[in-house]
Amino acid sequence: MTDDADPQGVLDAGDRAAPARTLIDIVMKTAADHPDALALDSPEGAVSYRRLVRLVNAQAAALTLSLIHISQG
């Protein structure tokens, strides 16, 4: 920001901010746009966004099943 910038103009620019998104929103959008792009890289191996979404969905399903079993317990 320069010395002659209008501070009120910066404050008034809030309506131009990007909409709020969650991490899963960002991951899902990136997976849709670039499914084969590298999402994670570690010594155990690389994971594409396509695979990351599959892993997340599998974990969510497993958690859902475990909660169903606990509630029926």
Stockholm file with secondary structure:
# STOCKHOLM 1.0

chainA/1-73         MTDDADPQGVLDAGDRAAPARTLIDIVMKTAADHPDALALDSPEGAVSYRRLVRLVNAQAAALTLSLIHISQG
#=GR chainA/1-73 SS CCTTSCHHHHHHGGGGSCCCCCHHHHHHHHHHHCTTSEEEEETTEEEEHHHHHHHHHHHHHHHHHHHHHHHHC
#=GC SS_cons        CCTTSCHHHHHHGGGGSCCCCCHHHHHHHHHHHCTTSEEEEETTEEEEHHHHHHHHHHHHHHHHHHHHHHHHC
//
